Amino acid sequence: MAVHMVEAEPSYINLGFEPGEAKRPPPFNPSAVTQKPQYTIEPVAPPPAKPKSVKKKKCINLSQVAVMVLGLGLCAATMLAYYFLSPCGVNVVWCGDGLCVKQEEWCDGTAHCSSGQDEANCVRLSGDDFLLQAYSRSSQTWRSVCADDWTDEYGRQACEGIGYSRDTYVSSGQTPVPSSGSQGFMRLPSNTNPNIPLQANLQNSDTCPSGKTVTLRCIACGSKPSLSSDRVVGGQEAAAGAWPWQVMLMDNVTSTACGGAIIAPYWILTAAQCAQRSLDPSSWRVYDRIHGRMDYMFLPFKTVAHVVTFPDYDSKTHNNDISLMKLHDPFQISDSLRPICLPNVDMEFTPPQPSWIVGFGRTSEGGAAASKLMEAQVSLISRVKCNSPEVYDGKISDSMICAGNLQGGVDRCEGDEGGPLVTEKDSLWWLVGVTSWGQGCGRVNKPGVYGNVAYFLDWIYAEMKAWTAVTPGRLKKRLTWTTQKSLFIDM
């Protein structure tokens, strides 16, 4: 980390830190290719008729006919293309494995696709109060869940549906329905059958009798000890234990290290560029609570069972620089070792919100790597500003966010890749970004660029769910994620 620091809303919508953007799409739908192509046919009107010449009228009529025929031909071609590209047809969703499911069967609590893709990402958490939302098939919208008849067992089911383990469940809470009203709710009927999935029990409701909706904590995340009180903006050595989710990933093949963040007992989030150094899980070692760079030589480590890299990672443009690692054995969560919170839908981290980067990277451009874990405070930078000609001139995609200091001096640097960019909000710490790239270290108008965690939420949770049941003797099957992305589903 250059810690003086001198170089270097399904489609996805960034809801990570810029307010006013579009709402997130419906839950994971691997059949985005079945949606109609966005073709617009606008026939050109013929010139006005001139009644003085009958012959001219005939020509004009022929022109009108020609335009109509052309329009009909284009319409027919569009429909043929649509049905050719879609293996299912109208209002039917393609599972990606040869099966087709009716739209009304999506998120109904029963798996119709062979690998259950139709029941993925049907519940989610919203806002910094962890408001539980469920997808309504009839309205094709996300709705808050009424607290009426809610129990901890349904809370565990909901957490499992999101992508967490039932074992990490913390609690369910309640929050009053906003006085501004709501566009409807999802509600458990009084005669709920506890033996069927939550999504099958939930029903659309115009009212919420209790006047309260469910909040849900699926994992004890985001708390940290206050061990450093005199931090400086330019960067400094971190106090031991100050960042309890920080890990070092050591690759035995290339003998290089990367950063990473604990997001669940079994799961590490890091950069795709790190994971691609070795896709062999057995080559990786994961070290937690490491403070000195060489401490790994004397500390125990965790081994990696699976490496899951986002399929559309582009090493040239740095797009989609995100990866997951699943451990063989889970971390034992404690005060000194705990996960960072993933951002919930609809959270706003508004530039220039203060954030922190941590790592063992170089302390200056071309300089030596840090011998101790270093920390530095940076500020979030809007995508518009970061894409301006004097900064990165349009290179910042929706899968990226920028943070740093446009005046230079504070930045990530070589060796910090994969490490977390975190920010504090409402007394909790949230994982906003994953260290990816930058031009130099700490240069003027060249801030650090990070993988935008909010952009990848659906993929992260779907992968966590898909790999939960995978054992060494079971394989994964690659299925369609969206039009241009893919998802590995358990066979």
GIQUIGI-V882926 format. One line per field, one symbol per residue. ss: DSSP state (H for helix, E for strand, C for the rest). phi: phi as a letter, one per 40 degrees, with the letter a starting at -180 (. if undefined). psi: psi as a letter, one per 40 degrees, with the letter a starting at -180 (. if undefined). Layout:
# GIQUIGI-V882926
ss: ???
phi: ???
psi: ???
This chain:
# GIQUIGI-V882926
ss: CCCCCCECCCCCCCCCCCCCCCCCCCCCCCCHHHCCCCCCCCCCCCCCCCCCCHHHHHHHHHHHHHHHHHHHHHHHHHHHHHHHHCCCCCCEEECCCCCEEEHHHCCCCCCCCCCCHHHCCCEEEECCCCEEEEEECCCCEEEEEECCCCCHHHHHHHHHHHCCCHHHCCEEEEEECCCCCCCCEEEECCCCCCCCCHHHHEEEECCCCCCEEEEEECCCCCCCCCCCCCCCCCCEECCCCCCCCEEEEEECCCCEEEEEEEEECCEEEECHHHHCCCCCHHHEEEEECCCEHHHHHCCCCEEEEEEEECCCCCCCCCCCCCEEEEECCCCCCECCECCCEECCECCCCCCCCEEEEEECCECCCCCCECCECEEEEEEEECHHHHCCCCCCCCCCCCCEEEEECCCCCCCCCCCCCCCEEEEEECCEEEEEEEEEECCCECCCCCCEEEEEHHHHHHHHHHHHHHHHCCCCCCCEEEEEEECCEEEEEEC
phi: .cbbcbaa..ccbcbcabcgcccccdcdbcbdcccccccbbbdccccccbccbcccdccccccccccccccccccccccccccccccbhcfbbccgbgcbbcdcccgbgbccccbgccbcfcbabbgccfccbbcccccfbcbcbccdgcbcccccccccccicccccdbabbbbccdccgachbbacccbdcccbddccccbcacbbdcgbbcbabcacbgbaccbbbbcbcchacccdgcbcbcbbbbccccfbbbcabcbadcbbbacccccccaccdcccbbbbfcbcdccccbbcacbbcabbbddccbcccgcfcaabbbccbccccaccaaccccccdgcbbcdcdcabbbibcccacgcccccbcbbacbbcbcccccccdcbbfgcccccbbbaiaccggbacadhcdgccbbabafgbbbccabdbaicgbgccgbccbbccddcbddcdccccccccccbdcbbbbcbccadbbbbcbcc
psi: hgfegfa..hihhhfdehieiiiiiiihhefdeeihighhhgihhiiiihedhddddddddddddddddddddddddddddddddhedahfhhhdefeihhideehfeehhdidefdeeifeiiihieefhhiihhddefihiihieheiidddddddddddeiiddehciiaiiihideaifiihihidfhheeiiddddhiiheigdeeiihihheigieiiigehefiideiihiihedgeehihhhhedefiiiiihheidehhhaiddddedhehdeeihhhifhdideddeeiiiiihdihhhhdfhhedeeifgiiihhidiiihhadehiiihiiiieihghifhhiiiiieiieiheaiiidihiiihiiihiddddeidecefeehideiiiiaheeidhiiiheeheiihiihhfeihihdihhciihaheihegiihihhdddeddddddddddedehideiiihhihcadeiihhih.
